[in-house]
Amino acid sequence: MITASIGLPPCFCISEYIYTKSSPLKPFNFHSRSLHTSHVPIVQPVKPSQCHPKMSAKHFINDPTLLVNSALQSLTLTNPSVALDPENKIIYKRPSNEPSQVSIISGGGSGHEPSFGAFVGRGLLSAAVAGTIFASPSAEQVRKAITSRVDTDKGVLVTVMNYTGDILNFGMAVEKAKAAGLKVEMVVVGDDVGVGREKGGKVGRRGIAGTVLVHKISGALAAQGRSLEEVYHVAKLTAANIVSVGASLEHVHVPGRAVQDPKSAESLQADEVEIGMGIHNEAGSGRAKVKLPELVSTMLSQLLDQNDKDRAFLNVNSNEVVLLVNNLGGVSVLELGGITTEVVKQLGSWGIQPVRILSGTYMTSLNGLGFSISLLNVVNTDIGGPSMIELLDYPCEATGWSAPIQKTTWELKNTATREDTTGSDQSIKPSGLKADANTFSNTLASGLRAIVAAEPEVTRYDTVVGDGDCGIGLKRGAEAVLKHLKEKPATGDVVVDVANIVTVVEKEMDGTSGALFAIFLNALVHSLRVLSPGDASPQVWAGALKQSCDALSRYTPARPGDRTLVDALYPFVEVLGKTGDLKKAAEASKKAAEDTKGMAPSLGRAVYVGGTGFEQVPDPGAWGLASFFLGLAGIKPDEEGWEAI
């Protein structure tokens, strides 16, 4: 009696095949899209008493903090060439006598192992920055990695997946590094086709397992001594030629969190599969009750069908194609082999014979009971060689990749570490751009007090269209800056004074809004320094604010009309630039914030909350920012029109 359970839910099994002389099992025909009907597995439910619905919520380590920290520590035990900065959760290559090269940094939330820490090593990543489970690392962690945990003399390439938190926090760190004079480039990878153009909107495609191919190819090129410009070009080219899609039989349980009710709408039924599921439990394009061949057929269609205009992101038409079949963490090695065979077989019907097939665990979703398929359309790198395939084959030494650690590395017994803290407490160089210190402090304090006063209103709005934390976050940041102004009075050099405030904002304000404000203010510091020395006139402020808006636009797709804080920001900057009148600019911001009432959201949590709440209240972030501008202008709450909503 032979049993199998390839690609089916944990409480289902493939019906038993009985091998007899009269009906022996026949081998698969790998040139056929289908199997003989007598050998098609029949799904049969197992008795409820045989199911273990709570098994996925059982862990050996239930403390998420201990789990992440100990897992990072293990990487230094299995690869002696890497070290751990435990405070910042950075895995980095130990200093050595090897020739200097472009450094490559990546990272993201924990829970995707071996991505990203286990890809640190010779010929691959120079460093990886880890957040908590499924949460982006902070900008400060990333900044530390860029400035003091890798070599910077040849430049640094930062590779990040397309998720808002990752883009904002890694982007903020990149901007800070550039402002400090470092040569840094950033590549954003969005390879997922599980969510089409219509649903993805401005957010775009998510980054999933295809990202590791970008890491491997760019890492190999950097190891060969090529320039930052070349490594950046090839990384972008590789990212643009990858498509991926995933599927899973169940959502995963995050250690330390409450167990999800199996009867909830979010839970998959025992005979369902989520097609297009992301790597953070996100929903995909839909659910279906299908067997493995039908599932793979659907996934390949989403990757390859050029008639599907919602998902035809890439025409896979190269003579050389690389296939990556990735385990999301909970699929057995045996079953992943069966899945890989099915994928390769069906690719043949599309006329694709992969020149390289990678099958294994490269990017997980904890112990996700699923897999993903990635296809790399190999193209000319346009740098005079090496080719993408040669770079993929180039030897590397990282535990997350298939190449073993070399004998010489073990025998070297390198114990060197990086302990440099350069940049953490550096004083800010005066710019010579002057403003009256008392006026600066009083005006800013007036705006900050207006934010504190508006907190109940902003919180009420955010409770309707979000998660209710916007007002509290703004208030916390405002109170922290007010405290800073009392303890460290303004100097009269606006670059120094704004830069000191940026540090407070970065520390006290978290979440997406905190990252947005921090990126904007860091860009403002840079813009003001460019315009120095002289007097900080309204025109100078307007010019610097305009440049900061441009910098912010590189890290968020938000534009006026998307119902975000940007709706209140742009009119303020525009009117201030035209008139030099702070009061008129603040009034323009207020009107724009009021106009967000009834505006359908395009970005942010309000998109997922749904309902008609957006018709009842303005955008909380826009209203909070407008309140700040009104406070700057000295407009009091009791003046007519202040509480028009």
Solvent accessible surface area in square Angstrom, and as a share of the most:
residue,aa,sasa,rsa
1,M,159,0.71
2,I,81,0.41
3,T,85,0.49
4,A,37,0.28
5,S,62,0.40
6,I,59,0.30
7,G,11,0.11
8,L,16,0.08
9,P,11,0.07
10,P,102,0.64
11,C,22,0.13
12,F,30,0.13
13,C,51,0.31
14,I,9,0.05
15,S,19,0.12
16,E,91,0.41
17,Y,45,0.17
18,I,114,0.58
19,Y,130,0.49
20,T,53,0.31
21,K,203,0.86
22,S,106,0.68
23,S,64,0.42
24,P,52,0.33
25,L,58,0.29
26,K,123,0.52
27,P,126,0.79
28,F,103,0.43
29,N,87,0.45
30,F,105,0.44
31,H,184,0.82
32,S,33,0.21
33,R,115,0.42
34,S,77,0.50
35,L,35,0.17
36,H,113,0.50
37,T,119,0.69
38,S,75,0.49
39,H,28,0.12
40,V,48,0.28
41,P,28,0.17
42,I,93,0.47
43,V,50,0.29
44,Q,92,0.41
45,P,103,0.65
46,V,40,0.23
47,K,142,0.60
48,P,120,0.75
49,S,100,0.64
50,Q,107,0.47
51,C,31,0.19
52,H,121,0.54
53,P,101,0.63
54,K,152,0.64
55,M,109,0.49
56,S,51,0.33
57,A,19,0.15
58,K,137,0.58
59,H,47,0.21
60,F,214,0.89
61,I,60,0.31
62,N,88,0.45
63,D,74,0.38
64,P,51,0.32
65,T,89,0.52
66,L,98,0.49
67,L,44,0.22
68,V,12,0.07
69,N,67,0.34
70,S,44,0.28
71,A,41,0.32
72,L,16,0.08
73,Q,85,0.38
74,S,43,0.28
75,L,29,0.14
76,T,20,0.12
77,L,123,0.61
78,T,73,0.42
79,N,3,0.02
80,P,26,0.16
81,S,21,0.13
82,V,3,0.01
83,A,4,0.03
84,L,30,0.15
85,D,13,0.07
86,P,97,0.61
87,E,154,0.69
88,N,16,0.08
89,K,38,0.16
90,I,0,0.00
91,I,0,0.00
92,Y,4,0.01
93,K,43,0.18
94,R,44,0.16
95,P,38,0.24
96,S,64,0.41
97,N,162,0.83
98,E,71,0.32
99,P,121,0.76
100,S,44,0.28
101,Q,33,0.15
102,V,1,0.01
103,S,4,0.03
104,I,0,0.00
105,I,0,0.00
106,S,0,0.00
107,G,1,0.01
108,G,3,0.03
109,G,7,0.07
110,S,7,0.04
111,G,3,0.03
112,H,1,0.00
113,E,80,0.36
114,P,22,0.14
115,S,2,0.01
116,F,11,0.05
117,G,11,0.11
118,A,10,0.08
119,F,1,0.00
120,V,2,0.01
121,G,0,0.00
122,R,83,0.30
123,G,3,0.03
124,L,3,0.01
125,L,0,0.00
126,S,8,0.05
127,A,0,0.00
128,A,3,0.02
129,V,2,0.01
130,A,13,0.10
131,G,2,0.02
132,T,82,0.48
133,I,10,0.05
134,F,35,0.15
135,A,43,0.33
136,S,33,0.21
137,P,1,0.01
138,S,51,0.33
139,A,7,0.06
140,E,78,0.35
141,Q,24,0.10
142,V,0,0.00
143,R,19,0.07
144,K,16,0.07
145,A,0,0.00
146,I,0,0.00
147,T,31,0.18
148,S,8,0.05
149,R,14,0.05
150,V,10,0.06
151,D,61,0.32
152,T,38,0.22
153,D,105,0.54
154,K,105,0.45
155,G,1,0.01
156,V,1,0.00
157,L,0,0.00
158,V,0,0.00
159,T,0,0.00
160,V,1,0.00
161,M,4,0.02
162,N,23,0.12
163,Y,34,0.13
164,T,74,0.43
165,G,28,0.27
166,D,10,0.05
167,I,25,0.13
168,L,2,0.01
169,N,27,0.14
170,F,0,0.00
171,G,0,0.00
172,M,7,0.03
173,A,0,0.00
174,V,2,0.01
175,E,21,0.09
176,K,47,0.20
177,A,0,0.00
178,K,89,0.38
179,A,61,0.48
180,A,77,0.60
181,G,65,0.63
182,L,49,0.24
183,K,112,0.47
184,V,5,0.03
185,E,57,0.25
186,M,32,0.15
187,V,5,0.03
188,V,61,0.35
189,V,0,0.00
190,G,20,0.19
191,D,0,0.00
192,D,3,0.01
193,V,0,0.00
194,G,0,0.00
195,V,22,0.13
196,G,3,0.02
197,R,109,0.40
198,E,157,0.70
199,K,140,0.59
200,G,11,0.11
201,G,50,0.49
202,K,96,0.41
203,V,65,0.37
204,G,31,0.30
205,R,47,0.17
206,R,27,0.10
207,G,0,0.00
208,I,3,0.01
209,A,1,0.01
210,G,0,0.00
211,T,0,0.00
212,V,1,0.01
213,L,0,0.00
214,V,0,0.00
215,H,0,0.00
216,K,1,0.00
217,I,1,0.00
218,S,0,0.00
219,G,0,0.00
220,A,0,0.00
221,L,0,0.00
222,A,0,0.00
223,A,32,0.25
224,Q,69,0.31
225,G,54,0.52
226,R,59,0.22
227,S,48,0.31
228,L,4,0.02
229,E,96,0.43
230,E,47,0.21
231,V,0,0.00
232,Y,52,0.20
233,H,67,0.30
234,V,0,0.00
235,A,0,0.00
236,K,92,0.39
237,L,40,0.20
238,T,0,0.00
239,A,13,0.10
240,A,70,0.55
241,N,16,0.08
242,I,1,0.00
243,V,1,0.00
244,S,0,0.00
245,V,0,0.00
246,G,1,0.01
247,A,1,0.01
248,S,2,0.01
249,L,23,0.11
250,E,51,0.23
251,H,28,0.13
252,V,18,0.10
253,H,24,0.11
254,V,7,0.04
255,P,4,0.02
256,G,56,0.54
257,R,139,0.51
258,A,96,0.74
259,V,93,0.53
260,Q,81,0.36
261,D,80,0.41
262,P,89,0.56
263,K,184,0.78
264,S,30,0.19
265,A,90,0.69
266,E,101,0.45
267,S,7,0.04
268,L,10,0.05
269,Q,99,0.44
270,A,53,0.41
271,D,49,0.26
272,E,30,0.13
273,V,6,0.04
274,E,4,0.02
275,I,13,0.07
276,G,0,0.00
277,M,10,0.04
278,G,1,0.01
279,I,4,0.02
280,H,43,0.19
281,N,42,0.22
282,E,49,0.22
283,A,58,0.45
284,G,4,0.04
285,S,48,0.31
286,G,31,0.30
287,R,90,0.33
288,A,29,0.22
289,K,137,0.58
290,V,49,0.28
291,K,58,0.24
292,L,14,0.07
293,P,40,0.25
294,E,86,0.39
295,L,8,0.04
296,V,0,0.00
297,S,33,0.21
298,T,52,0.30
299,M,0,0.00
300,L,0,0.00
301,S,40,0.26
302,Q,20,0.09
303,L,3,0.01
304,L,15,0.07
305,D,43,0.22
306,Q,66,0.29
307,N,132,0.68
308,D,39,0.20
309,K,147,0.62
310,D,47,0.24
311,R,36,0.13
312,A,21,0.16
313,F,48,0.20
314,L,24,0.12
315,N,77,0.39
316,V,19,0.11
317,N,106,0.54
318,S,31,0.20
319,N,153,0.78
320,E,71,0.32
321,V,6,0.03
322,V,0,0.00
323,L,0,0.00
324,L,0,0.00
325,V,0,0.00
326,N,1,0.00
327,N,9,0.05
328,L,5,0.03
329,G,31,0.30
330,G,32,0.30
331,V,12,0.07
332,S,59,0.38
333,V,134,0.77
334,L,157,0.78
335,E,27,0.12
336,L,10,0.05
337,G,36,0.35
338,G,20,0.19
339,I,3,0.01
340,T,17,0.10
341,T,50,0.29
342,E,12,0.05
343,V,0,0.00
344,V,43,0.25
345,K,14,0.06
346,Q,3,0.01
347,L,0,0.00
348,G,28,0.27
349,S,57,0.37
350,W,93,0.33
351,G,66,0.64
352,I,17,0.09
353,Q,130,0.58
354,P,20,0.13
355,V,54,0.31
356,R,83,0.30
357,I,79,0.40
358,L,35,0.17
359,S,53,0.34
360,G,18,0.17
361,T,59,0.35
362,Y,17,0.07
363,M,0,0.00
364,T,8,0.05
365,S,7,0.04
366,L,37,0.18
367,N,63,0.32
368,G,3,0.02
369,L,45,0.22
370,G,4,0.04
371,F,8,0.03
372,S,2,0.01
373,I,0,0.00
374,S,0,0.00
375,L,0,0.00
376,L,0,0.00
377,N,5,0.03
378,V,12,0.07
379,V,46,0.26
380,N,113,0.58
381,T,3,0.02
382,D,106,0.55
383,I,29,0.15
384,G,85,0.82
385,G,30,0.29
386,P,21,0.13
387,S,45,0.29
388,M,0,0.00
389,I,16,0.08
390,E,101,0.45
391,L,0,0.00
392,L,11,0.05
393,D,77,0.40
394,Y,69,0.26
395,P,90,0.56
396,C,9,0.05
397,E,1,0.01
398,A,0,0.00
399,T,57,0.33
400,G,13,0.12
401,W,26,0.09
402,S,95,0.61
403,A,25,0.20
404,P,109,0.68
405,I,27,0.14
406,Q,92,0.41
407,K,145,0.62
408,T,93,0.54
409,T,9,0.05
410,W,125,0.44
411,E,103,0.46
412,L,120,0.60
413,K,156,0.66
414,N,36,0.19
415,T,115,0.67
416,A,43,0.33
417,T,66,0.38
418,R,53,0.19
419,E,130,0.58
420,D,75,0.39
421,T,87,0.50
422,T,69,0.40
423,G,27,0.26
424,S,50,0.32
425,D,138,0.72
426,Q,124,0.55
427,S,108,0.70
428,I,54,0.27
429,K,152,0.64
430,P,94,0.59
431,S,18,0.12
432,G,26,0.25
433,L,1,0.01
434,K,106,0.45
435,A,32,0.25
436,D,89,0.46
437,A,31,0.24
438,N,111,0.57
439,T,82,0.48
440,F,28,0.12
441,S,24,0.16
442,N,100,0.51
443,T,45,0.26
444,L,26,0.13
445,A,13,0.10
446,S,29,0.19
447,G,0,0.00
448,L,11,0.06
449,R,135,0.49
450,A,14,0.11
451,I,20,0.10
452,V,39,0.23
453,A,68,0.53
454,A,8,0.06
455,E,22,0.10
456,P,85,0.54
457,E,37,0.17
458,V,2,0.01
459,T,34,0.20
460,R,134,0.49
461,Y,1,0.00
462,D,13,0.07
463,T,92,0.53
464,V,56,0.32
465,V,9,0.05
466,G,18,0.17
467,D,75,0.39
468,G,17,0.16
469,D,85,0.44
470,C,24,0.15
471,G,0,0.00
472,I,84,0.43
473,G,13,0.13
474,L,13,0.06
475,K,60,0.25
476,R,90,0.33
477,G,2,0.02
478,A,3,0.02
479,E,78,0.35
480,A,19,0.15
481,V,5,0.03
482,L,32,0.16
483,K,126,0.53
484,H,28,0.12
485,L,22,0.11
486,K,172,0.73
487,E,120,0.54
488,K,101,0.43
489,P,93,0.59
490,A,17,0.13
491,T,82,0.48
492,G,8,0.08
493,D,6,0.03
494,V,0,0.00
495,V,0,0.00
496,V,19,0.11
497,D,7,0.04
498,V,9,0.05
499,A,14,0.11
500,N,21,0.11
501,I,14,0.07
502,V,4,0.03
503,T,88,0.51
504,V,25,0.15
505,V,9,0.05
506,E,54,0.24
507,K,166,0.70
508,E,56,0.25
509,M,20,0.09
510,D,103,0.53
511,G,55,0.53
512,T,69,0.40
513,S,39,0.25
514,G,3,0.03
515,A,6,0.05
516,L,21,0.10
517,F,35,0.15
518,A,1,0.01
519,I,0,0.00
520,F,19,0.08
521,L,34,0.17
522,N,17,0.09
523,A,7,0.06
524,L,9,0.05
525,V,22,0.13
526,H,96,0.43
527,S,3,0.02
528,L,0,0.00
529,R,79,0.29
530,V,90,0.52
531,L,64,0.32
532,S,26,0.17
533,P,107,0.67
534,G,36,0.35
535,D,111,0.58
536,A,17,0.13
537,S,38,0.24
538,P,61,0.38
539,Q,110,0.49
540,V,32,0.19
541,W,57,0.20
542,A,6,0.05
543,G,29,0.27
544,A,0,0.00
545,L,19,0.09
546,K,108,0.46
547,Q,70,0.31
548,S,0,0.00
549,C,3,0.02
550,D,65,0.34
551,A,7,0.05
552,L,3,0.02
553,S,29,0.18
554,R,152,0.55
555,Y,23,0.09
556,T,17,0.10
557,P,53,0.33
558,A,6,0.05
559,R,87,0.32
560,P,69,0.44
561,G,41,0.39
562,D,10,0.05
563,R,4,0.02
564,T,22,0.13
565,L,15,0.07
566,V,2,0.01
567,D,8,0.04
568,A,0,0.00
569,L,8,0.04
570,Y,56,0.21
571,P,29,0.18
572,F,7,0.03
573,V,7,0.04
574,E,96,0.43
575,V,35,0.20
576,L,10,0.05
577,G,41,0.39
578,K,152,0.64
579,T,67,0.39
580,G,17,0.16
581,D,52,0.27
582,L,58,0.29
583,K,98,0.42
584,K,111,0.47
585,A,0,0.00
586,A,0,0.00
587,E,80,0.36
588,A,26,0.20
589,S,0,0.00
590,K,29,0.12
591,K,126,0.53
592,A,18,0.14
593,A,0,0.00
594,E,37,0.17
595,D,77,0.40
596,T,0,0.00
597,K,89,0.38
598,G,40,0.39
599,M,48,0.22
600,A,63,0.49
601,P,28,0.18
602,S,50,0.32
603,L,18,0.09
604,G,47,0.46
605,R,143,0.52
606,A,21,0.16
607,V,67,0.38
608,Y,175,0.66
609,V,72,0.41
610,G,41,0.39
611,G,63,0.60
612,T,79,0.46
613,G,10,0.10
614,F,42,0.17
615,E,91,0.41
616,Q,106,0.47
617,V,8,0.05
618,P,0,0.00
619,D,17,0.09
620,P,5,0.03
621,G,13,0.13
622,A,0,0.00
623,W,8,0.03
624,G,1,0.01
625,L,15,0.08
626,A,1,0.01
627,S,3,0.02
628,F,31,0.13
629,F,12,0.05
630,L,5,0.02
631,G,5,0.05
632,L,31,0.15
633,A,24,0.18
634,G,37,0.35
635,I,18,0.09
636,K,115,0.49
637,P,74,0.47
638,D,128,0.66
639,E,70,0.31
640,E,180,0.81
641,G,32,0.31
642,W,22,0.08
643,E,119,0.53
644,A,65,0.50
645,I,64,0.33
